[in-house]
């Protein structure tokens, strides 16, 4: 494993960055569901970073699990928690990406409908054929 004097400061810097991101998301005006997803993922990343720092820089290295069953059990529990939390963070990211894509499509449809209604209302009052090309036929030669 790595020395604690390397791992812990890096973990603290990472945690400060993640905490800053969580606070900026909390203060943003994004839709509530996406904001909740991102805050939850950020909070889990804070815990995950702490666990990783402990596992990589503080936890005891187990040479022989038969002679140190407590340390081996602790190693397994910590790494299972890390893998489990990482899986949850990835799932939250997938749900967030899906929600972002879905809301983008909803906004796209809304804008398209708005543009259609504006083009219809603009072409009703104008003179001359209502649309591009000016004539009734094809503009191709």
TORBA-741541 format. One record per atom (N, C-alpha, C): x negated, y, z negated; residue number from 1; atom name; residue in one letter. Coordinates in steps of 0.2 Angstrom, whole numbers. Each point is the difference from the previous one (the first is absolute). Example, Ala and Ser with C-alpha at 12.3 -4.5 7.8 and 13.67 -1.06 7.14 Angstrom:
    east   north      up   pos   site   code
     -66     -28     -39     1      N      a
       4       6       0     1     CA      a
      -4       6       0     1      C      a
       2       5       4     2      N      s
      -4       6      -1     2     CA      s
       4       5      -3     2      C      s
This chain:
    east   north      up   pos   site   code
      -4      -6       0     1      N      x
       4       6       0     1     CA      x
      -4       6       0     1      C      x
       3       6       0     2      N      x
      -4       6       1     2     CA      x
      -1       3      -7     2      C      x
      -4       5      -1     3      N      x
      -1       3      -7     3     CA      x
       6       5      -1     3      C      x
       2       0      -6     4      N      x
       5       5      -2     4     CA      x
      -1       7       1     4      C      x
      -6       2       0     5      N      x
      -2       7       1     5     CA      x
       1       2       8     5      C      x
       0      -5       4     6      N      x
       2       1       7     6     CA      x
       8       0       1     6      C      x
       3      -5      -2     7      N      x
       7      -2       1     7     CA      x
       4       5      -3     7      C      x
      -1       2      -7     8      N      x
       5       4      -3     8     CA      x
       0       7       3     8      C      x
      -5       4       1     9      N      x
       1       6       3     9     CA      x
       3       0       7     9      C      x
      -1      -5       4    10      N      x
       3       0       6    10     CA      x
       8      -2      -1    10      C      x
       1      -4      -5    11      N      x
       7      -1      -1    11     CA      x
       4       6      -2    11      C      x
      -4       4      -5    12      N      x
       3       6      -2    12     CA      x
       2       5       5    12      C      x
      -5       1       5    13      N      x
       1       4       6    13     CA      x
       6      -2       4    13      C      x
       0      -6       1    14      N      x
       5      -3       4    14     CA      x
       7       1      -3    14      C      x
       0      -1      -7    15      N      x
       6       1      -4    15     CA      x
       3       7       0    15      C      x
      -5       5       0    16      N      x
       1       7       1    16     CA      x
       3       2       6    16      C      x
      -3      -3       6    17      N      x
       3       1       6    17     CA      x
       7      -3       1    17      C      x
       1      -6      -2    18      N      x
       7      -3       0    18     CA      x
       5       4      -4    18      C      x
      -2       2      -6    19      N      x
       4       4      -4    19     CA      x
       2       7       3    19      C      x
      -5       3       3    20      N      x
       2       6       4    20     CA      x
       5      -1       5    20      C      x
      -1      -5       4    21      N      x
       5      -2       5    21     CA      x
       7      -1      -3    21      C      x
       0      -4      -5    22      N      x
       7      -1      -3    22     CA      x
       3       6      -2    22      C      x
      -4       5      -3    23      N      x
       3       6      -2    23     CA      x
       2       4       6    23      C      x
      -4       0       5    24      N      x
       2       4       6    24     CA      x
       6      -3       3    24      C      x
       1      -6       0    25      N      x
       6      -4       3    25     CA      x
       6       2      -4    25      C      x
      -1       0      -7    26      N      x
       6       2      -5    26     CA      x
       2       7       2    26      C      x
      -4       4       1    27      N      x
       2       7       1    27     CA      x
       2       2       7    27      C      x
       0      -5       5    28      N      x
       1       1       7    28     CA      x
       8       0       1    28      C      x
       2       2       6    29      N      x
       7       0       1    29     CA      x
       2      -5       5    29      C      x
      -4      -6       0    30      N      x
       2      -6       4    30     CA      x
       6      -3      -3    30      C      x
       4      -4       5    31      N      x
       6      -4      -3    31     CA      x
      -2      -4      -6    31      C      x
       5       0      -4    32      N      x
       0      -3      -7    32     CA      x
      -3      -7       0    32      C      x
       3      -4       5    33      N      x
      -2      -7       0    33     CA      x
      -7      -1       2    33      C      x
      -3       3       5    34      N      x
      -7       0       2    34     CA      x
      -4       3      -6    34      C      x
       2       5      -3    35      N      x
      -4       3      -6    35     CA      x
      -1      -5      -5    35      C      x
       6      -4      -2    36      N      x
       0      -5      -5    36     CA      x
      -5      -6       2    36      C      x
       0      -2       6    37      N      x
      -4      -5       2    37     CA      x
      -7       2      -1    37      C      x
      -2       6       3    38      N      x
      -7       2      -1    38     CA      x
      -2       1      -7    38      C      x
       4       2      -4    39      N      x
      -2       1      -7    39     CA      x
      -1      -6      -3    39      C      x
       4      -5       1    40      N      x
       0      -7      -3    40     CA      x
      -7      -3       3    40      C      x
      -1       0       6    41      N      x
      -6      -3       3    41     CA      x
      -7       4      -3    41      C      x
       1       6      -1    42      N      x
      -6       4      -3    42     CA      x
      -1      -2      -8    42      C      x
       5      -1      -3    43      N      x
       0      -2      -7    43     CA      x
      -3      -7      -1    43      C      x
       2      -4       5    44      N      x
      -3      -7       0    44     CA      x
      -7       0       2    44      C      x
      -2       5       4    45      N      x
      -7       0       2    45     CA      x
      -4       3      -5    45      C      x
       2       4      -5    46      N      x
      -3       2      -5    46     CA      x
      -2      -6      -5    46      C      x
       5      -4      -1    47      N      x
      -1      -6      -4    47     CA      x
      -5      -5       3    47      C      x
       1      -1       6    48      N      x
      -4      -4       4    48     CA      x
      -8       2       0    48      C      x
      -1       7       1    49      N      x
      -7       2      -1    49     CA      x
      -3      -1      -6    49      C      x
       4       1      -6    50      N      x
      -2      -1      -6    50     CA      x
      -2      -8      -1    50      C      x
       4      -4       2    51      N      x
      -1      -7       0    51     CA      x
      -6      -2       4    51      C      x
      -1       3       6    52      N      x
      -6      -2       4    52     CA      x
      -6       2      -3    52      C      x
       0       6      -3    53      N      x
      -6       3      -4    53     CA      x
      -2      -5      -6    53      C      x
       5      -2      -3    54      N      x
      -1      -5      -6    54     CA      x
      -3      -6       3    54      C      x
       3      -3       5    55      N      x
      -2      -6       3    55     CA      x
      -7       0       2    55      C      x
      -2       5       4    56      N      x
      -6       1       3    56     CA      x
      -6       2      -4    56      C      x
       2       4      -5    57      N      x
      -5       4      -4    57     CA      x
      -1      -2      -7    57      C      x
       6      -2      -3    58      N      x
       0      -1      -8    58     CA      x
       1      -8      -2    58      C      x
       4      -3       4    59      N      x
       1      -7      -2    59     CA      x
      -6      -4       0    59      C      x
       0      -5      -4    60      N      x
      -5      -5      -1    60     CA      x
      -1      -5       6    60      C      x
      -6      -1       2    61      N      x
      -1      -4       6    61     CA      x
       0      -8      -3    61      C      x
       4      -4       3    62      N      x
       1      -7      -2    62     CA      x
      -5      -4       4    62      C      x
      -4      -3      -4    63      N      x
      -5      -4       4    63     CA      x
       3      -8       0    63      C      x
       2      -2      -6    64      N      x
       3      -7       0    64     CA      x
       7       1      -3    64      C      x
       5      -1       3    65      N      x
       7       0      -3    65     CA      x
       1      -5      -5    65      C      x
      -4      -6       0    66      N      x
       2      -5      -6    66     CA      x
      -3       3      -6    66      C      x
      -6       4       0    67      N      x
      -2       2      -7    67     CA      x
       3       6      -2    67      C      x
       3       4       5    68      N      x
       3       7      -2    68     CA      x
       7       0       3    68      C      x
       5      -4      -3    69      N      x
       6      -1       3    69     CA      x
       4       7      -1    69      C      x
      -1       3      -6    70      N      x
       4       7      -1    70     CA      x
      -2       5       5    70      C      x
      -7       0       2    71      N      x
      -2       5       5    71     CA      x
       2      -2       7    71      C      x
       1      -6       1    72      N      x
       2      -3       7    72     CA      x
       7       2       1    72      C      x
       4      -1      -6    73      N      x
       7       1       0    73     CA      x
       1       8       2    73      C      x
      -4       4      -4    74      N      x
       1       7       1    74     CA      x
      -2       2       7    74      C      x
      -5      -3       3    75      N      x
      -2       1       7    75     CA      x
       6      -1       5    75      C      x
       3      -6      -1    76      N      x
       6      -2       4    76     CA      x
       6       4       0    76      C      x
       1       2      -7    77      N      x
       6       5      -1    77     CA      x
      -1       6       3    77      C      x
      -6       3      -1    78      N      x
      -1       7       3    78     CA      x
       0       0       8    78      C      x
      -3      -5       3    79      N      x
       0       0       7    79     CA      x
       7      -2       3    79      C      x
       4      -4      -3    80      N      x
       7      -2       2    80     CA      x
       4       7      -1    80      C      x
      -1       4      -5    81      N      x
       3       6       0    81     CA      x
      -2       5       5    81      C      x
      -6       0       2    82      N      x
      -3       4       5    82     CA      x
       3      -2       7    82      C      x
       0      -6       1    83      N      x
       3      -2       7    83     CA      x
       8       1       0    83      C      x
       3      -1      -6    84      N      x
       7       1       0    84     CA      x
       2       7       1    84      C      x
      -3       4      -4    85      N      x
       1       8       1    85     CA      x
      -2       2       7    85      C      x
      -5      -3       3    86      N      x
      -2       2       7    86     CA      x
       6      -2       5    86      C      x
       2      -6      -1    87      N      x
       6      -2       4    87     CA      x
       6       4      -1    87      C      x
       2       3      -6    88      N      x
       5       4      -1    88     CA      x
      -1       7       4    88      C      x
      -6       2      -1    89      N      x
      -2       7       3    89     CA      x
       1      -1       8    89      C      x
      -2      -5       3    90      N      x
       0      -1       7    90     CA      x
       8      -1       2    90      C      x
       4      -3      -4    91      N      x
       7      -1       1    91     CA      x
       3       7       0    91      C      x
      -2       4      -5    92      N      x
       3       7       0    92     CA      x
      -2       4       6    92      C      x
      -6      -1       2    93      N      x
      -2       4       6    93     CA      x
       4      -2       6    93      C      x
       1      -7       1    94      N      x
       4      -2       5    94     CA      x
       7       3       0    94      C      x
       3       0      -6    95      N      x
       7       3      -1    95     CA      x
       0       7       2    95      C      x
      -5       4      -2    96      N      x
      -1       7       1    96     CA      x
      -1       1       7    96      C      x
      -4      -4       4    97      N      x
      -1       1       7    97     CA      x
       7      -1       4    97      C      x
       4      -5      -3    98      N      x
       6      -2       3    98     CA      x
       5       6      -1    98      C      x
       0       2      -6    99      N      x
       5       6      -1    99     CA      x
      -2       6       4    99      C      x
      -7       2       0   100      N      x
      -2       5       4   100     CA      x
       2      -1       8   100      C      x
      -1      -6       2   101      N      x
       2      -1       7   101     CA      x
       7       1       1   101      C      x
       4      -3      -4   102      N      x
       8       1       0   102     CA      x
       2       7       0   102      C      x
      -3       4      -5   103      N      x
       2       7       0   103     CA      x
      -2       4       6   103      C      x
      -6      -2       3   104      N      x
      -2       3       6   104     CA      x
       5      -1       6   104      C      x
       2      -6       0   105      N      x
       5      -2       5   105     CA      x
       7       3      -1   105      C      x
       2       1      -6   106      N      x
       6       3      -2   106     CA      x
       0       8       2   106      C      x
      -6       3      -1   107      N      x
      -1       7       1   107     CA      x
      -1       1       8   107      C      x
      -3      -5       3   108      N      x
       0       0       8   108     CA      x
       7       0       3   108      C      x
       4      -5      -2   109      N      x
       7       0       2   109     CA      x
       4       6      -1   109      C      x
      -1       3      -6   110      N      x
       3       6      -2   110     CA      x
      -2       6       5   110      C      x
      -6       1       1   111      N      x
      -3       5       4   111     CA      x
       2      -1       7   111      C      x
       0      -6       3   112      N      x
       3      -2       7   112     CA      x
       7       2       0   112      C      x
       4      -2      -4   113      N      x
       7       2       0   113     CA      x
       1       8       0   113      C      x
      -4       3      -4   114      N      x
       0       7      -1   114     CA      x
      -2       4       7   114      C      x
      -5      -3       3   115      N      x
      -2       3       7   115     CA      x
       5      -2       5   115      C      x
       3      -5       0   116      N      x
       6      -2       5   116     CA      x
       5       5      -1   116      C      x
       2       1      -6   117      N      x
       6       4      -1   117     CA      x
      -2       8       2   117      C      x
      -6       2      -2   118      N      x
      -2       6       2   118     CA      x
       0       1       8   118      C      x
      -3      -5       3   119      N      x
       0       0       8   119     CA      x
       7       0       3   119      C      x
       4      -3      -3   120      N      x
       7       0       2   120     CA      x
       3       6       0   120      C      x
       0       3      -6   121      N      x
       3       7      -1   121     CA      x
      -4       5       4   121      C      x
      -6       0       1   122      N      x
      -4       4       4   122     CA      x
       2       0       7   122      C      x
       2      -6       3   123      N      x
       1      -1       7   123     CA      x
       7       1       2   123      C      x
       5       1      -5   124      N      x
       7       1       1   124     CA      x
       1       7       2   124      C      x
      -4       5      -3   125      N      x
       1       7       1   125     CA      x
      -3       2       6   125      C      x
      -5      -3       3   126      N      x
      -5       2       5   126     CA      x
       3      -1       7   126      C      x
      -2       4       5   127      N      x
       2      -1       7   127     CA      x
      -5      -5       3   127      C      x
       2      -3       5   128      N      x
      -4      -4       5   128     CA      x
      -1      -7      -3   128      C      x
       2      -5       1   129      N      x
       0      -7       0   129     CA      x
      -2      -3      -7   129      C      x
      -2       3      -5   130      N      x
      -1      -2      -7   130     CA      x
      -6      -6       0   130      C      x
      -6       2       1   131      N      x
      -5      -5      -1   131     CA      x
      -6       2       4   131      C      x
      -5      -5       0   132      N      x
      -6       1       4   132     CA      x
       1      -1       7   132      C      x
      -4       3       4   133      N      x
       0      -2       7   133     CA      x
       5       4       4   133      C      x
       5       4      -3   134      N      x
       4       4       4   134     CA      x
       5      -3       4   134      C      x
      -1      -5       4   135      N      x
       5      -3       4   135     CA      x
       3      -6      -2   135      C      x
       4      -3       4   136      N      x
       4      -6      -2   136     CA      x
      -4      -6       1   136      C      x
      -5       0       5   137      N      x
      -4      -6       2   137     CA      x
      -6      -1      -3   137      C      x
      -4      -4       2   138      N      x
      -6      -2      -3   138     CA      x
      -5       6       2   138      C      x
      -5       1      -4   139      N      x
      -5       5       2   139     CA      x
      -6      -3       3   139      C      x
       0      -7       1   140      N      x
      -5      -3       4   140     CA      x
       0       1       7   140      C      x
      -5       1       4   141      N      x
       0       1       7   141     CA      x
       2      -6       4   141      C      x
